[in-house]
């Protein structure tokens, strides 16, 4: 990897992940599976390695965690998942200033900490650090219903999962995720009229990392660019009227 000044970052290595279908012979019945990952800079010595000095070929060992002192008899693990499919968004018209919620439907959704809603090229906040659903139902006004946050008796906002925010994705099921909408006004003031909608389950923005809403009736399942219609409230006229009501604004 490179640092901002173009020099090499001697603490990081970037690797392109191989096609997970290469491992399907042993994981063909799984939609989510893990593989072990070892690193070598000379193609001879690997880390982490087993007792025979070879890289682990199985993820059935504890995960390495140098910060916790786990550096022996362990493996770095990488999770593969079947590409999720986004097939529906409701409602289809929202305020471009954010503050609302939409329901995203589809298949192969998974409950991961890095789950993020994506509007065009704008990312929301990751679900949370303890899982995308409520970690303590007593903190949630509707019990087991997932929520990004709720309000306690004193009116204070209480997160339903650690490190979540008002723009965190909310995992409901393998076919449904709730996405808080975002402010999509660009820094130059431009207000788009439509946007794509997608989900990133690893929080990354690579070519295959985001599952956008697609047209399932299309053989090629092309991405729907106008998945959401955006409206913008710019002014209110008149901005006063009698207490009896009936003024048209």
Secondary structure, 3 states (H helix, E strand, C coil): CECCCCCECCCCCCCCCCCHHHHHHHHCCCCEEEEEECECCCCCCCECECCCCCECCCCCCEECEHHHCECCCEEEEEEEECCCEEEEEECCEEECCCCCEEEEEEECCCCCCCCEEEECCEECECCCCCCCCCCCHHHCCCCCCCCCEEECCCCCEEECCCCCCCCECEEEECCEEEEECCCCCCCCCCCCCEECEEEECCCCCCCCCEEEEECCCCCCCCECCCCEEEECCCCCCCCCCCCCCCCCC
